[in-house]
Amino acid sequence: MPVPETTVEELAAALAEGRRPVLLDVRSHGEHLTVALPDSVLVPLPELAERLDELEDVREHEIIAYCHHGIRSRSATALLLAAGFPRVSSLRGGIEAWAVRVQPGMRRY
């Protein structure tokens, strides 16, 4: 089943308009230390199911999950939707697409 996706351009426009979705980084701790979107919350995908309670305060907020290329974030989005989080999407292309199309000077790996 396809999951909702947000493009990096849509996210950039939302941020420019002052919208502040919860940016959920589902990469590893090391990847997050290398580079991350500002103000993102790190919950690595392998830990997400066990740590859903940490996201209860933002359950009704818009949540955009991201990873390196957008594969893990699709799994995270499916998991969150199944857990009843209503406004979740995956960042299409991940932080790599963000670095290429929105913020070219951003560190890449």
C-alpha positions as CSV (number, residue, x, y, z in Angstrom):
1,M,0.0,0.0,0.0
2,P,1.5,3.4,-0.9
3,V,2.1,5.9,1.9
4,P,1.7,9.6,1.7
5,E,4.8,11.5,0.6
6,T,5.9,15.1,0.8
7,T,8.4,16.4,-1.7
8,V,11.4,18.4,-0.5
9,E,10.1,21.4,-2.4
10,E,6.8,21.1,-0.6
11,L,8.6,20.9,2.8
12,A,10.8,23.9,1.9
13,A,7.7,25.9,1.0
14,A,5.9,24.9,4.2
15,L,8.9,26.0,6.3
16,A,9.2,29.3,4.4
17,E,5.5,29.9,5.2
18,G,6.2,29.4,8.8
19,R,4.6,25.9,9.1
20,R,6.5,23.7,11.4
21,P,5.8,20.0,10.9
22,V,7.5,17.6,13.2
23,L,10.5,16.3,11.3
24,L,11.1,12.7,12.4
25,D,14.5,11.4,11.5
26,V,14.4,7.6,11.4
27,R,18.1,7.2,10.4
28,S,20.8,5.9,12.8
29,H,22.4,8.0,15.5
30,G,25.6,8.2,13.4
31,E,23.8,9.5,10.3
32,H,22.0,12.0,12.4
33,L,25.3,13.3,13.9
34,T,26.7,13.6,10.3
35,V,23.9,15.8,9.1
36,A,20.2,16.5,10.0
37,L,17.4,18.8,9.2
38,P,17.0,21.5,11.8
39,D,14.9,20.7,14.9
40,S,14.4,17.2,13.9
41,V,13.5,14.4,16.3
42,L,15.6,11.3,16.1
43,V,14.0,7.9,16.5
44,P,15.8,5.3,14.5
45,L,13.5,3.1,12.5
46,P,14.4,-0.1,14.4
47,E,13.4,1.6,17.7
48,L,10.3,3.3,16.4
49,A,7.6,0.7,17.3
50,E,8.9,0.5,20.9
51,R,9.2,4.3,21.2
52,L,5.8,5.4,19.9
53,D,4.8,6.7,23.3
54,E,7.5,9.4,22.9
55,L,5.5,10.8,20.0
56,E,2.1,11.0,21.8
57,D,2.4,14.7,22.4
58,V,2.6,15.3,18.6
59,R,0.1,12.6,17.5
60,E,-2.2,15.2,16.0
61,H,0.6,17.3,14.4
62,E,1.8,17.0,10.9
63,I,4.7,14.6,11.0
64,I,7.2,14.2,8.1
65,A,9.5,11.2,8.5
66,Y,12.8,11.3,6.7
67,C,15.9,9.2,6.2
68,H,18.7,9.2,3.7
69,H,16.9,8.3,0.5
70,G,13.2,7.9,1.5
71,I,13.0,4.1,1.9
72,R,13.1,3.8,5.7
73,S,10.9,6.8,6.1
74,R,8.2,5.1,4.0
75,S,8.3,2.2,6.5
76,A,8.1,4.6,9.4
77,T,5.2,6.4,7.8
78,A,3.3,3.1,7.4
79,L,4.0,2.1,11.0
80,L,2.8,5.5,12.3
81,L,-0.4,5.4,10.2
82,A,-1.1,1.9,11.4
83,A,-0.7,3.2,15.0
84,G,-3.3,5.9,14.4
85,F,-1.2,8.9,13.7
86,P,-3.4,10.8,11.2
87,R,-1.1,13.4,9.6
88,V,2.1,11.5,8.6
89,S,4.1,11.5,5.3
90,S,7.5,10.4,4.1
91,L,10.0,12.9,2.7
92,R,10.4,11.7,-0.9
93,G,14.1,11.3,-1.7
94,G,15.1,11.9,1.9
95,I,17.8,14.2,3.2
96,E,19.8,13.4,0.0
97,A,17.1,15.0,-2.2
98,W,17.0,18.0,0.3
99,A,20.7,18.5,-0.1
100,V,20.6,18.3,-3.9
101,R,17.5,20.3,-4.6
102,V,16.9,22.6,-1.7
103,Q,20.2,23.2,0.2
104,P,23.1,22.4,-2.1
105,G,25.8,23.4,0.4
106,M,24.5,20.8,3.0
107,R,26.9,18.0,3.9
108,R,26.2,14.8,2.0
109,Y,27.2,11.2,2.6
